[in-house]
Amino acid sequence: MIIADTKLEERQKAGNPIKAGFVGAGMMSKAIVNLIAKQIPGIRVVAISNRTLSKAKEVFEFAGVKNIKHVESVSALNSIIERGGVAITEDYTLLCESDHIDVLMDITGIVEFGVELLETAFKNGKDILTFNAEVDSTLGPILSVHAERAGVVYSASDGDQPGVTMNLVRFVEGLGLTPRLAGNVKGLQDPYRNPTTQEEFAKYWGMGPEKATSFADGTKMNMEQACVANSTGFKVAKRGMLGYKFDGHVDDMTGMYDLEQLKELGGIIDFALGAKPGPAVFVYGSIEDELSKHHLDYYKLGKGPLYSFYTPYHLCIFAVPSSIARVVDLRDHVLKPKAGSVVEVISKAKTDLKAGSMLDGPGFYTLYGECENHDVVQHENLLPIGLTETGVKLKKNIQKDQALTFDDVEFDENRKIFKLYKEQLDHFRVP
């Protein structure tokens, strides 16, 4: 974002960089820390928390960062930061409690842990950016309420598809058009992929097989689009989205949608399978003013009624620095739910499942996720996939592709994620 770079340059000149703490030391953390350390002014990553300490150390070492210290207390963490060094720790709460850290990054993709991290950050007045669509799509609305109460910014990061899409939505609105559709271009969606089928791909790209599976089976994309829906008020035209297969350019797909239906739904989220450019996000907008239509035609956007805008890439790691500046210096949310859930991601069976078996959550062997409108989810008592990570047991046999309901499973209602989900429903319930 253009203004953010100015803020970072100002901080660099003043010798007052934003001090960031990272939670998670996987592939993305390694790339982001390396980028910031070598290329980006005005930000310093000062601490990394990870369950495996050696991986946190490896992230710093790869970036050429020296003076790495293992810390076990907030005072030790603050001391190493004051002396210009960096810290690694297994205890993420130290990063939340340190007054020497301005902002946190959650790059774990784990629901229950992600919630604990967010709530601890809020309690300690810490702004936090996430790449955790698993949490955001399931509990983002109520967590945003908690963040507002704490006076902190909680936002997804730019660079991933939801953030890039919201940038484009805001750009289209700034032109005076009304966004009607927010889309995502995908090259593959096979709901029956699993960690075994994705093992080789995951190994090549240095990611966990569950991550690769969530990408391939469509769960991650559905979660990301649900985040966009909750930030725009857009719905789905049908369960799982329309998802047209199209081998042309997204500019040439506008005629496949009925503007009146889009208006009636208040806008929709969708995806295009195989369209160009890929990967990309796209937004279709409309405008009523005839003179504006005339000039859009003059500027080669056609005669409408839908006008196509797209961003032909999403550069996850490269957009993090500007996101950090947007949050810390501009108090700007890259992505924020408008209110309660508009769209949720439900659980569907990848294969026939037996009563008594345990569900394994997004990106594994039992389930894939699909978007559904919130009112349908509530009417049919459907089970969000973000709640199925651990500890959810089937009470009955489930057929392949069947949507699971709360009545189909046993779970501990006192667990944090289930209590938060109930709080979210109660908080946003229409009287």
C-alpha positions, 0 to 999 in steps of 0.5 A: 500500500502506497502510504505504508511505505512512507511510514516505514521510511519515516521510522527507518530515518528516525531509528524507531522501527516497528518491532514485530513478534512472529508466532510460528516458524514454518515456510512462510515465517522463514520467507517473511523474516528473510525479506524484512531482515534483508530488504524492508526498512522500518521493521525489525522482527525481534522474536519468534515463538514456536513449539520446536525451538530449533526451527525458530532459530533456523528462521533467524539464521537463514535471514543472517540475523545474529545475537539470537537468545533463547528466553523464558521470561518477559524480562529476558525477552525485553532485555535482548530486544533492548540490546539489539538482539532477537529472541526465540521461545516456546512460550508465545505468551511472552511475546504478548506480554512484552511492551517491547513488541508492537505487533504480532503475526500468527502464521500457524493455521491452527484453530484452537491455538490461534484463538488462544493466541488472539485472546492473549494478545487482546488481553495484553493490548497487542495488535495482531495480523494473521494468515489464519483463515481457519480461525477468521472464517469460523470465529472472526466476527466475535473475535473482532468484537473482543479486539474492539473492546480491547482497543487493538487491531485484529486483521488478516494480512494483505498478500493472501487472497482475502486481503488482496480481494478486499484491496480490490473491493475498496479500489472499486468502491473508490471509483464510485462503482458498487462491487457485486461479486468478489471472485478467486481464480483456482487451478485445482479443486478436488474435494477428495485429496488428502495428506497422502495424495499431497505428500510429494507436493508438500515436501517439494514446497516445504509445507505440511501435507495438511496445508497442501491438502487444504489448498487442493481440496478447496477447503482453504479457498472456501475459508478465504472466500468466507472471510471476504463474504463476512467483510463485504456482506456478500453471500453465496449463490449456492452451497459451495459457490457457483465455481464456473469452469472457464478457460478464458479471461475473467474479463470475459465471464461478466456475461455469465452472471445476472446483475439482478440476482447479484443485487438481490443477494447483496453481492456474492462471493465465487470462484472460477476454475481454470480462468486467466490470469491465474492465480488472481482475484477479481471483482465485478462492479456496476454503476447506474450513472449513464455518463460514468458508463460512457466513460468506462466504455471509453476507458476500454472496460466495455458497456457493462452492466458488470465491469471487471477488475482483477489483480493477477497475483497474490504475493503473500510474503511480500505484502506483509511489511505494508500490512504491518505498517497499515495496522501499527501506524495507520490503524487500518484493517486489511480485512474485518468482518462487518458484523456477524457471519454472512457465510460459514464453511460447513463440514462435508464427508470426503468418504463414508465415515463410521459412527465412533470415529473421530473427525480430523479437521481441515486438510486431512482425511475425513472432511472438506469444507464448503461455503454456505449462507449463515441463515441456512447453516443455522436453519439446518444446524450444520457443523462448521469445519473450523470446529472439527480440528480435534475432539469431535466424535461421530455419533452415526454413520455419515455418507460420502459428500454428506453435510454434517450437523451438530446432531451427528457429533459429540463434542465438549461444549466447554471447550473455548472454540465451542463457547466462542461460537455460541457467543458469536451466535448469541451476540449477533442474533437478530431479535 
